[in-house]
Amino acid sequence: MNAPFAAPSPSGPMLWDTAKDAVEVKSEECRLMILALPGFSLLSLSSFVDPLRLANSMSGRPFFEWSLLSKDGQPVQCASGFGLSVDSDFKYASQMIQSGNRPTMVVVLAGKMVEKQVSASLMNVLRLYRRHGVPITALGTATWLLAEIGMLDGIPCTIHWDKRAALAETFGRLQVTDRLFVRHSQLVTCAGEFASFDLVMELISEQLGRDIALAVCRHTTAGHWRSTSERQSPISPNETGICKVIAEIICIMEEHVEDPISLRDIARCVGRSQRQIERLFARSLSISPMRYYLHVRLSRAKRLVEQTDLPIVEIAVACGFASASHFSKCFRLTFGSNPNAYRA
């Protein structure tokens, strides 16, 4: 962890400008201010920060600097239960920019209960830095915070797949994708976890060159990093018993939760017969394809029940059920209670 930042050059670096393929760097350092909220993913933080440390080592100079801040300046606890000491609080972050001592980028880390973590102090900091043109990066569930503040209206963004449905249903004006990370002007959203590594490797490559980035990859035994065009995928063709065709079918099912399609249409999409698909599912997953499809829809519904305050009838529609009563019956058979009782 680094000490709080020294003042950068008035014409500091511009990061994540998607109007350019390369990032313009006008100063000697890249200073990151990390705002950590309770329950954040330690994996997201370490996947983002450790490559920066290695890049400094590989390049032979402290190009990247970072500072960790919490709401009140007290140690902040991650989802794994560890308490991390911090350099300062959110109030200090506001004072920095008002005095001209501003970082190159703000990185926001949040946790599972992100819906309850928007505070006046956080909103003030993010809006202040946005007005001053400082790039803002949201890792994992922190995308939710930017959406609630109104920073993501009408622009593409991403979030960890577990929160994707809840984000899209709660903020209908967003263009929610399932990409690993999305860069739009001076706003970056990232799925978090290991996707944080992919994002920061792109930053290192653009700032210090591909050779340094490859050296960091070799040191971490990662081998390579994924690009922004790649999708999140809870189901991988490499998983035991899951073939490429089944993974493709499951992706189709997940894309058509609100408007379920028939097995005949699915078969046409993947160039297989319905009977072939039924045999593949029976052999690999011991379930029929349409039964699995129902499981996909109910899993989405369960996340919406848990993570949003949407009326049950709206959740039913969002998950492709013709009526709330049919939805409640299917939900109860699968999870042991009806949606209202489960939410309570």
C-alpha positions as CSV (number, residue, x, y, z in Angstrom):
1,M,0.0,0.0,0.0
2,N,1.3,3.5,-0.9
3,A,1.1,6.7,1.0
4,P,-1.5,9.3,-0.1
5,F,-0.7,10.9,-3.4
6,A,1.6,13.8,-4.2
7,A,0.2,16.4,-6.6
8,P,0.3,15.3,-10.2
9,S,1.1,17.4,-13.2
10,P,-1.8,19.7,-14.2
11,S,-1.9,17.9,-17.5
12,G,-2.0,14.5,-16.0
13,P,-2.6,11.2,-17.9
14,M,-5.8,10.4,-19.7
15,L,-6.9,6.8,-19.2
16,W,-9.6,4.7,-20.8
17,D,-10.4,7.2,-23.6
18,T,-12.1,4.9,-26.0
19,A,-11.9,7.5,-28.8
20,K,-8.3,6.3,-29.0
21,D,-7.0,2.8,-29.0
22,A,-3.9,3.9,-27.1
23,V,-3.9,5.8,-23.8
24,E,-2.1,9.1,-23.7
25,V,0.3,9.5,-20.9
26,K,1.6,13.0,-20.0
27,S,3.1,12.5,-16.6
28,E,5.7,10.2,-15.0
29,E,3.3,8.3,-12.7
30,C,-0.2,6.7,-12.6
31,R,-1.9,7.4,-9.3
32,L,-4.9,5.3,-8.3
33,M,-7.2,6.1,-5.4
34,I,-9.1,3.0,-4.3
35,L,-12.4,3.4,-2.5
36,A,-13.2,0.2,-0.6
37,L,-16.7,-0.5,0.8
38,P,-17.3,-3.2,3.5
39,G,-17.6,-6.7,2.1
40,F,-15.6,-6.1,-1.0
41,S,-13.9,-9.0,-2.8
42,L,-10.3,-9.4,-1.8
43,L,-9.8,-11.4,-5.0
44,S,-10.9,-8.4,-7.0
45,L,-8.5,-6.1,-5.1
46,S,-5.5,-8.4,-5.3
47,S,-6.1,-9.3,-8.9
48,F,-6.0,-5.6,-9.7
49,V,-3.3,-4.3,-7.4
50,D,-0.6,-7.1,-7.4
51,P,0.0,-6.9,-11.2
52,L,0.6,-3.1,-10.7
53,R,3.2,-4.0,-8.1
54,L,4.8,-6.5,-10.4
55,A,4.8,-4.0,-13.3
56,N,6.7,-1.5,-11.2
57,S,9.3,-4.2,-10.4
58,M,9.6,-5.3,-14.0
59,S,9.9,-1.8,-15.3
60,G,12.4,-0.8,-12.6
61,R,10.5,2.3,-11.5
62,P,7.5,3.1,-9.4
63,F,5.2,4.1,-12.2
64,F,2.0,3.0,-10.5
65,E,1.0,4.3,-7.1
66,W,-2.2,3.5,-5.1
67,S,-3.9,4.4,-2.0
68,L,-6.8,2.7,-0.2
69,L,-9.6,4.7,1.4
70,S,-12.6,3.8,3.5
71,K,-15.7,5.8,4.3
72,D,-14.6,6.7,7.8
73,G,-10.8,6.1,7.6
74,Q,-11.1,3.0,9.7
75,P,-9.9,-0.5,8.6
76,V,-12.4,-2.0,6.1
77,Q,-13.4,-5.6,6.2
78,C,-13.5,-7.7,3.0
79,A,-15.9,-10.5,2.3
80,S,-13.3,-13.1,3.5
81,G,-13.4,-11.4,7.0
82,F,-9.9,-9.8,6.9
83,G,-9.6,-6.2,8.0
84,L,-7.5,-4.0,5.8
85,S,-5.9,-0.8,7.1
86,V,-6.5,2.3,4.9
87,D,-4.7,5.5,4.2
88,S,-7.6,7.9,4.7
89,D,-11.3,8.5,4.4
90,F,-13.7,9.7,1.6
91,K,-13.6,13.2,3.0
92,Y,-9.9,13.3,2.3
93,A,-10.6,12.3,-1.2
94,S,-12.8,15.3,-1.7
95,Q,-10.2,17.6,-0.2
96,M,-7.5,16.2,-2.6
97,I,-9.3,17.3,-5.7
98,Q,-10.4,20.6,-4.3
99,S,-6.7,21.4,-3.5
100,G,-5.5,20.3,-7.0
101,N,-3.9,17.1,-5.6
102,R,-5.9,14.7,-7.6
103,P,-5.2,11.0,-8.7
104,T,-5.1,9.7,-12.2
105,M,-8.0,7.3,-11.6
106,V,-10.6,6.4,-9.0
107,V,-11.3,2.7,-8.4
108,V,-14.4,1.6,-6.5
109,L,-14.7,-1.8,-4.8
110,A,-18.0,-3.0,-3.3
111,G,-19.4,-6.2,-1.9
112,K,-22.5,-8.4,-2.0
113,M,-24.8,-6.0,-0.2
114,V,-23.9,-3.2,-2.6
115,E,-27.6,-2.1,-2.9
116,K,-27.4,-0.7,0.7
117,Q,-24.0,1.0,0.3
118,V,-24.7,4.2,-1.5
119,S,-23.9,7.0,0.9
120,A,-23.9,10.8,0.7
121,S,-20.1,10.9,1.1
122,L,-19.5,8.3,-1.7
123,M,-21.9,10.1,-4.0
124,N,-20.2,13.4,-3.4
125,V,-16.8,12.0,-4.1
126,L,-17.7,10.3,-7.3
127,R,-19.7,13.2,-8.7
128,L,-16.9,15.6,-7.8
129,Y,-14.3,13.5,-9.6
130,R,-16.6,12.9,-12.5
131,R,-17.1,16.7,-12.9
132,H,-13.3,17.1,-12.9
133,G,-12.8,14.5,-15.6
134,V,-11.0,11.9,-13.5
135,P,-11.6,8.4,-14.9
136,I,-13.7,6.2,-12.6
137,T,-13.4,2.4,-12.6
138,A,-16.0,0.1,-10.9
139,L,-14.9,-3.4,-10.0
140,G,-17.4,-6.3,-9.5
141,T,-20.6,-5.1,-7.9
142,A,-19.5,-1.5,-7.7
143,T,-21.2,-0.9,-11.1
144,W,-24.4,-0.8,-9.1
145,L,-23.2,2.3,-7.2
146,L,-22.5,4.2,-10.5
147,A,-25.9,3.2,-11.8
148,E,-27.7,4.4,-8.7
149,I,-25.8,7.7,-8.8
150,G,-26.9,8.1,-12.5
151,M,-23.5,7.9,-14.2
152,L,-24.3,4.9,-16.5
153,D,-27.6,6.1,-18.0
154,G,-27.7,5.1,-21.7
155,I,-24.2,3.7,-21.9
156,P,-22.9,0.1,-22.1
157,C,-21.7,-1.4,-18.8
158,T,-21.1,-4.7,-17.1
159,I,-21.2,-6.2,-13.7
160,H,-20.5,-9.7,-12.2
161,W,-22.9,-12.1,-13.8
162,D,-24.6,-12.9,-10.4
163,K,-25.9,-9.3,-10.3
164,R,-26.5,-8.8,-14.0
165,A,-30.2,-9.6,-13.9
166,A,-30.9,-7.5,-10.9
167,L,-29.0,-4.5,-12.3
168,A,-30.8,-4.7,-15.7
169,E,-34.3,-5.0,-14.1
170,T,-33.7,-2.3,-11.5
171,F,-32.1,0.2,-13.8
172,G,-34.0,-0.2,-17.1
173,R,-32.1,2.7,-18.8
174,L,-28.8,0.9,-18.7
175,Q,-27.2,-1.1,-21.5
176,V,-26.0,-4.1,-19.4
177,T,-23.7,-6.5,-21.2
178,D,-22.0,-9.7,-20.0
179,R,-18.5,-8.6,-21.1
180,L,-15.5,-9.0,-18.7
181,F,-15.1,-5.2,-18.7
182,V,-16.4,-2.3,-20.6
183,R,-14.6,1.0,-21.3
184,H,-16.7,4.0,-22.2
185,S,-15.0,7.3,-22.3
186,Q,-13.9,8.0,-18.7
187,L,-16.0,5.3,-17.1
188,V,-14.9,1.7,-16.8
189,T,-17.0,-1.2,-15.4
190,C,-15.6,-4.6,-14.7
191,A,-17.1,-8.0,-13.6
192,G,-14.5,-8.2,-10.9
193,E,-12.8,-11.3,-9.5
194,F,-10.3,-12.6,-12.1
195,A,-11.7,-10.1,-14.7
196,S,-9.9,-7.4,-12.6
197,F,-6.7,-9.0,-13.7
198,D,-7.7,-8.9,-17.4
199,L,-8.6,-5.2,-17.0
200,V,-5.4,-4.1,-15.2
201,M,-3.2,-6.1,-17.6
202,E,-4.7,-4.0,-20.5
203,L,-3.8,-0.9,-18.5
204,I,-0.3,-2.1,-17.9
205,S,0.2,-3.0,-21.6
206,E,-1.0,0.5,-22.6
207,Q,1.0,2.4,-20.1
208,L,4.3,0.5,-19.9
209,G,4.2,-1.6,-23.1
210,R,3.3,-5.2,-24.0
211,D,6.7,-6.6,-23.1
212,I,6.2,-5.5,-19.4
213,A,2.7,-6.9,-19.5
214,L,3.9,-10.2,-20.8
215,A,6.6,-10.3,-18.1
216,V,3.9,-9.8,-15.4
217,C,1.8,-12.6,-17.0
218,R,4.8,-14.9,-16.9
219,H,5.4,-14.1,-13.2
220,T,1.8,-14.8,-12.2
221,T,1.8,-18.0,-14.3
222,A,-1.3,-16.6,-16.1
223,G,0.1,-17.0,-19.6
224,H,-2.2,-14.4,-21.1
225,W,-5.0,-12.0,-20.3
226,R,-8.5,-11.8,-21.9
227,S,-9.8,-8.9,-23.9
228,T,-12.8,-6.6,-23.3
229,S,-14.6,-8.4,-26.1
230,E,-14.8,-11.7,-24.2
231,R,-17.9,-12.6,-22.3
232,Q,-18.4,-13.8,-18.7
233,S,-19.4,-17.5,-18.7
234,P,-20.6,-19.3,-15.6
235,I,-20.6,-22.5,-17.8
236,S,-17.3,-23.3,-19.5
237,P,-16.9,-25.9,-22.3
238,N,-13.8,-27.1,-20.3
239,E,-15.9,-28.2,-17.3
240,T,-16.0,-31.9,-16.7
241,G,-18.9,-33.4,-18.7
242,I,-19.8,-30.2,-20.5
243,C,-19.2,-30.2,-24.2
244,K,-19.0,-27.1,-26.4
245,V,-22.5,-27.7,-27.9
246,I,-24.1,-27.8,-24.4
247,A,-22.3,-24.7,-23.3
248,E,-23.6,-22.9,-26.4
249,I,-27.1,-24.0,-25.7
250,I,-26.9,-22.8,-22.1
251,C,-25.7,-19.4,-23.3
252,I,-28.8,-19.3,-25.6
253,M,-31.1,-20.2,-22.7
254,E,-29.5,-17.5,-20.6
255,E,-30.0,-14.9,-23.3
256,H,-33.7,-15.9,-23.7
257,V,-35.0,-15.9,-20.1
258,E,-37.7,-13.3,-20.5
259,D,-38.8,-14.7,-23.9
260,P,-38.2,-18.5,-23.7
261,I,-37.7,-20.2,-27.0
262,S,-38.7,-23.7,-28.0
263,L,-36.3,-26.7,-28.2
264,R,-36.9,-26.7,-31.9
265,D,-35.6,-23.2,-32.2
266,I,-32.6,-24.0,-30.0
267,A,-31.8,-27.0,-32.1
268,R,-31.9,-24.8,-35.2
269,C,-29.5,-22.3,-33.6
270,V,-26.8,-24.9,-32.9
271,G,-27.4,-27.0,-36.0
272,R,-28.4,-30.2,-34.1
273,S,-31.6,-32.2,-34.0
274,Q,-33.9,-32.0,-30.9
275,R,-33.1,-35.7,-30.2
276,Q,-29.4,-35.1,-30.3
277,I,-29.7,-32.3,-27.8
278,E,-31.9,-34.4,-25.5
279,R,-29.2,-37.2,-25.6
280,L,-26.4,-34.8,-24.9
281,F,-28.2,-33.3,-21.8
282,A,-29.1,-36.7,-20.6
283,R,-25.6,-38.0,-20.9
284,S,-23.8,-35.0,-19.6
285,L,-26.2,-33.4,-17.1
286,S,-28.7,-36.2,-16.4
287,I,-31.6,-33.8,-17.1
288,S,-33.7,-32.9,-20.1
289,P,-32.9,-29.7,-21.9
290,M,-36.2,-28.0,-21.2
291,R,-36.0,-29.0,-17.5
292,Y,-32.6,-27.4,-17.4
293,Y,-34.0,-24.3,-19.2
294,L,-36.6,-24.0,-16.4
295,H,-33.8,-24.2,-13.9
296,V,-32.0,-21.3,-15.6
297,R,-35.1,-19.2,-15.5
298,L,-35.8,-20.0,-11.8
299,S,-32.2,-19.3,-10.8
300,R,-32.5,-15.9,-12.4
301,A,-35.8,-15.4,-10.6
302,K,-34.2,-16.4,-7.3
303,R,-31.5,-13.8,-7.7
304,L,-34.1,-11.1,-8.5
305,V,-36.1,-12.1,-5.4
306,E,-33.0,-11.9,-3.2
307,Q,-31.4,-8.8,-4.7
308,T,-34.2,-6.5,-5.7
309,D,-37.5,-5.2,-4.3
310,L,-39.3,-5.8,-7.6
311,P,-42.9,-7.0,-7.3
312,I,-43.2,-10.8,-7.7
313,V,-45.4,-10.4,-10.8
314,E,-42.7,-8.3,-12.4
315,I,-40.1,-11.0,-11.6
316,A,-42.4,-13.6,-13.1
317,V,-42.7,-11.7,-16.4
318,A,-38.9,-11.0,-16.4
319,C,-38.2,-14.7,-16.2
320,G,-40.7,-15.8,-18.9
321,F,-43.6,-17.0,-16.8
322,A,-47.1,-16.4,-18.2
323,S,-48.7,-15.8,-14.7
324,A,-47.6,-15.1,-11.2
325,S,-49.4,-18.2,-9.9
326,H,-47.5,-20.6,-12.3
327,F,-44.3,-18.9,-11.3
328,S,-45.0,-19.2,-7.6
329,K,-45.8,-22.9,-8.0
330,C,-42.6,-23.7,-9.9
331,F,-40.6,-21.6,-7.5
332,R,-42.0,-23.4,-4.5
333,L,-41.4,-26.9,-6.0
334,T,-37.7,-25.9,-6.6
335,F,-36.8,-23.9,-3.5
336,G,-39.3,-25.1,-0.9
337,S,-41.3,-21.9,-0.4
338,N,-43.1,-19.4,-2.5
339,P,-41.3,-16.2,-3.7
340,N,-42.8,-13.9,-1.0
341,A,-41.9,-16.3,1.8
342,Y,-38.4,-16.8,0.4
343,R,-37.9,-13.0,0.3
344,A,-39.1,-12.6,3.8
